[in-house]
Amino acid sequence: MGKPSYPRTRRLNAIIREVLADEVEALNDPRLGMITMTGVDTAPDMRRATVYVSALDRNHLEEAIKGLTAAAPRLRVLLGKQVRIKFTPQLEFKADTGVLQGERIDAVLRELEQDG
């Protein structure tokens, strides 16, 4: 995430994130509980999309990525039905570890504050 994109690509990324977040809630996979879709990066040719996912702990995040990868073909079909684009992108799910790193930094700061 974080690379420059065109307004159309940014809109598509936001739409894909919203649709996938809604569809994941409807899946009956216990690995997919308590996750957040933090962002999407669609390739310039619109044929691939990397979806960034966050969870409260690293173990849960790894299991969620496995569950999402298993559900990717179904999610792609559902995405294609809801979003009118020439190509429905292949979905790749990656961990967004920024939240976990932020929590770790926060814990260290709190510990330093208590010691001082």
Buried (B, 14 or more C-beta within 10 A) or exposed (E): EEEEBEEEBEEBBEBBBBBBBEBBEEBEBEBBBEBBBBBBBBEEEBEBBBBBBBBEEEEBBEBBBBBBEBBBEEBBEBBBEBBEEEEBBEBBBBBBBEBBEEEEEEEEEEEEEEEE
